Amino acid sequence: MKSMNIFLMAQGAEGGGASVFLMWGIVIIIFYFFMIRPQQKRQKDAKAFREGLKKGDKVVTIGGIHGKVDTVKENTVIITVEDGIKLKVEKSALSATAQVNETELANKA
């Protein structure tokens, strides 16, 4: 009797194998489209941003320092901050182009 129960359980497991495989396939596809693909796009955009830096661009470092690009080298950038102070930072430390509206700055002064 016990061997018959094992046999019936084995048959039931075979029938559910395809659905389990399909479920895991769907989970992997969802994981790809919601996690992996967006991260790859962000990395691609960040690389394009760093390669496209040029003199005069306004940037923000990951530490929150706002400045203007003065010199671009292979792995580093020299940015000018307030009062002409120049800082040498790694390109990887730049997070984004500063979206500073010049009229906002004039209104604050």
N, C-alpha and C positions, 0 to 999 in steps of 0.2 A: 504494500500500500504506500509505503514511504517513497519507494522508487518511482511510483506512478505520479506522485505529487511533484517530484523533482522534474520528471519528464514534462508535465503540463506547464510548470513554471518556465522551463527552457523554451517551450514552444511560444509562450506568451512574450518572452524576451526577444525572440527573433522577430516577431511581428512589430514590436515597438522600436527596433533598432533603426529602421529607416526614419521614423519620426524624430528620434533623438538626434540622429545625424543632421536632419533638416533643421531642427531647432538650433543646434550649435552653429550651423552654417549661417543662419539668420542673425544670431548673436554676434558672430564675427563680422558680418557685413555691417551691422548697425554700429559696432565698435569702430570699424574703419571710417565710416562716414561722419561719425560724431566726435571722434577723438584723434585719430591718426591724420586724416586728410587736412583738417583745419590747422593742426600743428605744423604740418609740412608747408602749408600756404603761408603761415606767419613767419617761418624760418626763411622762406624764399623772398618774402617781402622785405624782411630785415636785411638780408644779404644785398638785395637790390638797392635799398636805401643807403647802406654803407658804401657800396661801390659807386653810387651816384653823387656822393658828397662833393661839393665844390666851394670855392672861396665865396664868402658872403652868405652862405646858408645859415639860417638860425636853427640851433639845435638845443636839445635838452639831454643832459647825461642821466644815467640811471640813478644818480645821487641827487638829482633835482637842480643841478646847476645849469642856468640858461646862458647861452653865449652865441657868438657868431664865428663861423669857421674862418680862420686866417690862413692856415697852411694844411694841406692834405698830404700825408706820406703813406707809405705802404700799409703799416699797421697802426699808425697813430695820427692824431689830428691835433693841431694847435688851435684852441678857441680863445677868442678875446671876450672877456667879461667886462663888467663895469669899470670905468676909469682906466681903460687900456691894459688891464692886467691880463696876461696871457697864461693859459694853462695847457699843458700837454696831456692828452687823454688817449686811451686806447679806443680804436674804432668800435670795438665791442661794447664799450661803456656808453655809447650814444644810443638813446632809446627812440627818439623821434624828432622830426622836424618841429620846431616850435611854431605853433599857430598863433602868433602874437599879432593882434590887430594894432596897427600904429595909432589909430585914433583913440583906442582905449588907453594907451600909454600917455598920450597928450592930455586926455581928460583927467588922469590921475595926478598929473604934475601941477 
